[in-house]
């Protein structure tokens, strides 16, 4: 329905332009606006592109209304009154507001809101003055009370001219600041906008013989600039549609030329020409497809062929690093951009980075994802967003496999490193602490045995020292055990240990509610991970979120133990930088093949850890 209504507005503009009859000096620009902006607006609205740009372009239909109303104004007073002012909204809104909104369909920034507000208010005031202020022409709806403010008309025109200049200056500034493909898009739009602004005000400063053609050309310049940005630089991602239109349009012209060239050859009903056309269809289509691909995407290869080659290379690439390199090569091949960077993994801790080309400013970033999982990104200096998304979609499954394989390798490396570090710590503690103590006990026992007969008092003193050394050895052993497994977990079990940690927080003024399930038979690794996640989440809630109430829930299914910790604190910030606590929780759960999720509510934060049970005791 939306597409039908949009194209119906364009059809109405065409009907009104024909019904208005021959063009006059005052209606030439109105018809040009209607017939140039309405199809652009209908296309954008039908395909949900450009935001507010499409509906604003459809307002140009009022230009055709003004043309038709001027012709039939003698038949009814209200039609003549309509022709008096209805031309103003499209002309003034296109020369001001549209220049602010194009191409994204929204204002460039908050500082432009006053400019847009003044533009809308100025247009409204100007229309009211045109429609209701008495003038030299007959106006059936004139309000005599407004006659003293007729002087406001030139002031309103001057204000709108200044706003147009401001909007053009903003468009030029955006073009200068932009980079890569966006700058090229804005350059076409900026050129068309400047020509439109000059043409709109040329009648005020130039002779009529020069102003009328200049106005007409300037009117078509802005939609033509937008169309060139769409055609050449994939504005609004119209490359695929325009490519098909260009390919088959050129194909029809080429086949018509072939038929016309061979038609004079003698034969029954031009059989030779028809056979030649039939034989030339497929080769011409392929050749024109490659040509239009170069026109739209700027590369030297057909994008579809590049996607096909990428799929073939991914199918024969075993190494994860080569998968990332294959995607980078495909992006370089299809875009011919001076710089490409393909990142696999998070920005702060990437698993793999492949770069092509020299250092260059990044103008476009396309995320890499598969089944909702963020995998990385593609950064290029210039290129087609549509084409890059096609390549990213084609490589999604292979990148997901590479991401998991490389993440698994990194996890194994971390596990091996952590294990060896733990072994070194235990070895150091045994060698430097427990070993000397046990050796000292042995020496003391030998000395006590030697002094037992000759010096009983010395023997008793040595045995007292041995008792102290045994106590010191016991302390060292307990410290080693505590480093291997939380003592409260070893002594109390998972449920009571969580209740003990919660009671400690409750004593500090935080209300903690604990809900437990059956925790019998759990493996030691599952118990340790669940306890440490619950304790760390509670600690973060108190230390960082200023929570006053927390809830801990343990639930158990046939395959996993779920730990849920919720608080009423300040919640997570918009951008979370993982710290030591969050990273340790995620790594402990990931080691067992589980998942850890964070959800920011109103108020507070919820941490949900799902830990596979594995083999139970």
N, C-alpha and C positions, 0 to 999 in steps of 0.2 A: 504493500500500500504506500509506503514511504517513497519507493522508487517511482511508482505510478504517479503519485502526486507531483513529485519533482519534475518528471518529464512532461507532465501535463502543463505545468507552469511554463516550460519552454515552448510547448506547442501553442499555448495561449499567446505568448509573446510573438510567435511567428504569425498567427492569425491576425492579431491586432496590428502588426507592422504592415501586412498586406491590406487590411481594411482601412488603414489610415491614408492609403493612396500615395501620390507622389510626395517625395521628401521636400521639405521647405528648409530655409536657413535655420529656423528655430528648432526643427525636429530631427535634423540629421544626427546630431549627437545622441538624442534620446533613443532613436532606433539602433544606432551603433552600440550603445550600452546594452540594450535589451538583447540583441542578437549575438553579442560576444560574451557577456557574463552569464546569461541564463543557461546555456548548455554546460558551461563549466560548473555552475552551481548545481544543476541537475545531476551531473555525473558524481560530484563529491557527495551530495546528499544521498543518492541512490546507493553508493558504496561505503557510506559511513566514514568518509575521509575528510580531513581538514577541519574538524570541529565546527566552529561558527562561520568559517569562510564560505561554505556551501550555502547555508540559508541567507547569508548577507548578499551573495551573488544573485540569488533568486529574487531579491528585492528589485533587481534591474528590470523586471517585468513592468514596473511602473513607468519606465521610459516608453515602452510600446503603448501603454495606456495613455500617456500624454500625447503621443503622436496621433492616435485615433481620436482622442477627445478634441484635439484642436480642429480636426476636419469636420466633426459633427457638432461642434459647439453652437452653431447657429440654430440647431433644431431644439435645443433645450438649454435653459439657463444653467442648470446644475452641471451639464456636460462642459460648458464653457468655463464654469468656475473650477471644475476638476482639472481642466487643461492649464489653468492659471498656476497651480502649485504642485501637481503630482510629479512633475519632472525632477523636483528638488531632492527628495529622499535618496534615490539611487545615485545621483551624481555626487551629492555631498557626502554620503556615507562611504562610498567607494574611495573618494579622495581623502578621507580622514580615517575612519574606524578600520576599514579594510586594510589599509597600509600598516596599521598597528597589529592586526590579528594574523596576517599572512606570514608564514605558511602554516604554523601549528594550530591556528584557530583560537589562540589565547594571547593575552597581553604579554609582552616581553618581560615585564616585571611589575612590582607593586608601585613603583614610582610613576608608571604610566597611567595609573587609574585616574588621577585628576585630569590628565589630558583627554582621556576617553570620555570622562564625565562632562567636561566642558564642550567637547565635540558634539556629544548627543544633545546637550542643552542648547548649543548654538544652532544645530540643525532644527530642533523643535521650534525655537524662537523664530528662525527664518521662515519656516513653513507656515507658522501662525500669522506672521506679518504678511506673507504673500497671499494667504487665503482670506484674511479678514480686514486688512487695512485698506481703506478706500484709496483708489488711484484714478488715473486718467481713463482706464478701461472700465467698461460696465461690470460691476460685481454685485450680483443679487444678494450675496451673503456678507456684504461689507458692514462693519461695525463702526459707526460714526465716532464713537468714543475713542477709537484707536487712531483717528486721524492725526493727532499731535505727535504720535510716535513713529510717523513715517520716516523720520530721520534715522531711525534705528536700523533700517535695511542696509545702507552702506556700511554701517558699523559692524553688523552681523557678517556681511560678506568679508570685511577685513579680518575679523576674528577667525572665521573659518579658513581664510587664506593663510593666516599665521599658523593655525593648527595643522593645515596640510604641510606647510614647510617643516614644522616640528616632527610630524610623523615621517616625512621623507628623510629628515636628518637622523631620526631613530633607526629607520630601515638601513640607511647607509652605514651607521655605526655598527649595527648588527652584522652587516655584510663584512665590514673590516675585521671585526672580532672573530667571526666564524672561521672555521678551517676545513680543509678537505672538500668533500662533496657538498656539505651544507653551504660553504661559501659560494660554490659554483651555482647552486640553486638560487641563493639569495641575490647573486649578481644578475641573473636574468630578471628576477622579480624587481630588483631595484631599478634596472634600466627601464623596464616597462612602467613602473610607478612614476619615475621622473618624467617620462614622455606623457603619461596621463595627466599629471599635475600641470605641466606646461600647456597642454592642449586645453585643459578645462578653463584656465584663466587667460588664454591667448586673446579671446574676443574683447577683453577689457583693455588691452594695450596694443593690439595689432589691427591693421585694416581688415575689413571683412573678406576681401579676396584671398588674403593669406591665412586669416584665422580659421575659416571654415574647413579647408582641407587639413590644416594642422590639427584642428580639434578632432576631426574624424580619425586621422592616423593615430593620434595620441590615445583616443578612446580604445582602439583595438590593441594598443601596445601592451597594456597591463595584462589582459587575459592571454595575449600571445606570449608574454614573458613567462607567465605561470605555466602555459602549455609547453614551452621549450624546457623549462625546469623539469616538468613531468616526463617529457619525451627523452631528453638527453641525460638527465641526472636522477631519474627514478623518484622524483618528488611524489609523495603519497603512494609510493610503491606500486606505481602503475606500469612498471616495465613489462611484466608478462602480457597484460592486456594490449598495451600499445605495440608490443613486439608482434603479437598475432595479427593485429590490425595492419601494421606495416607490411608484414610478410605476405599476407594474402591479398592486400591491396596491390602491392607491387607485382605479385604473381598474376593477378587478373590483368594488369596492364601489359605485362610481358607476353602472356598468352594471346591477348588481343592483338599485339603487334606481330606475333608469329603467324597468327591466322590471317591478318590483313596482308602480310608480306607474301604468303603462299597462296592466297585465294585466287589470284589471276592465272595460276597454272591450270592448263586444260585438264579436265577430268569430270567424272560423273559426280555432281553435287559436292565438289571440293573435298573429295576423299583424301587427297594428299595433305591438304591443310589440316583436316581433322586428325589424321594419323600423326602428323608432326606435333600438333598440340598435345595429343594424348601421350606421346613419347617424351615430351619436354616437361610434363607436369612435375614429376618427382625430382629430377635433377635441379630444375629451377627452384622448387620449394626448398630443397636442402641448401642450395647456394644462397638464396635470399634469406633463409633463416640464419645462416652464419653472418651475413652482412648486417642484418638488423640487430643481431646480438652484439656485434662490434659497435654499432651506433649507440645502443642503449647502455651497454656495460663497459665499453672502453677497452676490453681485453682483446686478445687475439684468438680466443677459443670459444666455441659454442658452449654456453653454460650447461646445457643438458649433457654434452659430451664430457665436460669436466666432471659433472656429478657421476656419470657412468664410469669414468676412469677412476674416480675416487673409490667408488664401490668395489671395483675390481682389485684395486691395490689394497684396500682394507681386508678383502677376503683372503689375500695371500700374505698378510703381514702378521707374523707371530709375536714380535716384540712390542711391548706397550710404547716404548719410546718412538718406534717407527710409525705407530698409528698417529701420534701427535704430529710428527714430521710430515706424514702424508697429508694431513689436513692443512698444515701450513703451506705446503707446496700447491695444493689445490686452490687455496685462497689467492696465492700469488699469481697462479696461472690465469684465473678467471677475472681478477680485478686489475692486475698490473700495477698494484699499489706499491709505492716505494718502501713501505714498512709493514710488516705483519708480525704479530706476536700471538701465539697460541699458548694459553696458560691452562694447565690441568691441576685442579686442586684449589684450595683457598688462596687468596691474595697474600695473606700474611705468612702462610707456610705452604708454598706451591710444591706439588709433587714433580712437575716437569714443566719447563718453559722452552719453547722453540721459537726462534726469531728468524725472520728473513728480511734482508735489507738493512740499511743503516739507521742510526737513531733518527727519529722523526716524530713530530707531534701527532698524537693519537686523535683522530677526528671521529671515529665510530667504534663502539664496543657492542658486540653481540654476545649474549650469554650462551653457554653450553649447558644443556640439561638433558636428562633422560628419565622419563616417567616421574617427573616432578622433582628429581634429585639434581641439585646444582653441581655441575662438574668443573666449571671454569669459565673461560671467556676467550673471545677472539677480538684483538685490538688491531685496527688498521688505520692507515693515514687517509685512505679514501676507498670508496667501494659502494656497492649496492646493498642496502640492508636486506632486501628480499633475497638476493643471491646468497649472501652470507648465512642467512637463516636456513636456506635450502641445504647448503653444505653442512651446517651444524646439525640439522635434522638427519641427514644421510649418515653422518659419522657418530650419531648419538649412542647407538648400541655398542659400537666398538670402543668409543671413548669411555663408556660406563664400565665395560670389562677391563680396559686398561687402568681406569681409576681405581677399581677394586683391587686389581692385582698389585698395583704399585702401593696402594694404601696397606695392603696385606704385607708386602715386603717391608714397608716402613715400620709397621707394627711388630713384625718379627724382629727387625733390627733393634727396635726399642726394647722388646722383651729380652733379647739376648744381652743387650747392653745393661739393662736393669738387673738381670740375673747375675752377670759377671761382676757388676758393681756390688751387688749384695754379697756375693761370694767373697769378694775382696774385703768388704767391711767385716764380715764374720771372721775371715782368716786373720785380719789385722787385730780384731778384738781378742780372738783366741790366743794369738801370738804375743800381743803386747800386754794383755790384761790377765786373762785366765792362766796362760802358760807360766809366767813368772810366779804367780801365786801358788800354783800346784808344785812348781819346782821348789819354792821356798818351804812349802809344807813338808816335802820330802826331806830337805836338809834339816829342818827342825826336828822331825821325828827321829832321824839318825842321831842327831846331837842329844836328844832326850834319852835315847836308848843307851848311848855311851855314858851319860852322866847318872843313870838310874841307880847304880850301885854305889859309886863314890860320892856323888853330890845330889841327894834326893831333892833338895830345895831347887837346885838349878833345873833338874828334870821337870819339876812341877811348873817352874816358870816357862820353860820351853813349851810344855804342853798347853799352857795358857795362851802362848803366842800362836800355837797351832790352831787352837779353837777360834781365835780371832781371824786367822788367815782362812779357815774353812768358811767362816761367815762372809768374808770378803769374796771368796770364790762363789758362794751361793748368790751374792748380790750381782756378780758379773754374769752368772748364768741366767738369772731372772731378767737382766737388762738385755741379753741376747735374745731371749724368748720373746720379750715385749717388742723387740724390733721386728720379729718374724710374724707375729700375730697379736692383735690387741688383747691384752690380758683380760679385760672385762668380758670380751667375747668368748675367750677360752674358758673362763670361770663360770659365766652365767648362761651362755647360749645367746642366740640372735635376739629373740623377743625381749628377754629381761635386760640385755645389754642396751637395746634401744630405749627401753623404759628408764634405765639408769641415766643415759645421756640426756633424756628428756627431763628427768627430775632435776638434774643439775641446772638446766636452763630455767626450769620453773622456779627454782630457788632464787634466780636472779631477776624475777619479776615478769617473765614471759610465760603465758599460758600455753601449754603444749598438750594436745590431745593425741593419744596413741591408740590405733586400732590394729590388732595383730591377727594373724591367721595361724594355722598349724605350720610350724617351722621345723618339725622333726624330720630327720632323714636327709636334710640338705647337705650338699657337699661343702667342704671347707672353703673352697674358692667362692662359691655362691654366697655363703654366710658373710665372708669378709667383705666382698664387694657391696652387698646390700647394707651392711652396717656402716661402712665408710661413706657410702653415698648418702645415707640418711643423716649421719653425723655432720658431713660437710654441708649438706643443704640446710640443715638447721643452723649451723654456724654462720653461713652466708646470710640467712634471713635476719639474724640478730645483728650481725656486724655491719652489713651493707644496706639492708632494706629497712632497718628500724622497725621490724615487725613486733607486734604485741601479742599476737596469737598465731600459733602454728598447729598444723595437723599432720600426723604421720600415719599412713595406712600401708599395711602389707596385705597383698592378696596373692593367692596361688592358684594357678591353673594346672592342667596336666603337663604343660611344657615349659612354663616360665613362672618366675616369681616377680611380681610387680611391686615396686616401692614408689609411693606417691607422697610427696612432701609439699604442702600448700601453706602459704602465709598471707597475712594482710598488710604487707609492707608496701613500699613505694613502687614495686614492680621493676621490670627490666627497662633500661633505656632504649631509645630507638636504634642505636648502633651498639652492639655488645662486643667488647673486646675480651675474648676469653682469657681469664687469669689462670693462676696456678690451680685454684680450687676447681673451677669448671673443667679445666683440661684434665686434671687427675680423675675426676668423676667419669668423664667421657672415656678416658683411656681404660679405666678399670672395667667399665661395662663392656667396652668394645673388645677387650681381651677375651671375654667369655662369649662373644658373638651376640651381645645384646644391643639394645638401643637406649639412648638417653634423649629426652625431649624437654624443652622449656616452653612454658606458656605464660604470657603476661596477662593477668586479668584486671578486673576493676573492683577492689584493689588487689594488689599482691602478685605473687609469682607461684607457679606450680611446676615442680620438677617431677618427671615421671621416668623411672628407670625400669626397663623390662629385661630381666636376666634369665637366659635359658637355664633350666635345671640341670641338664646334662645327666651324668650318672650320679644317682643318689647313694648315700651311704647305706 
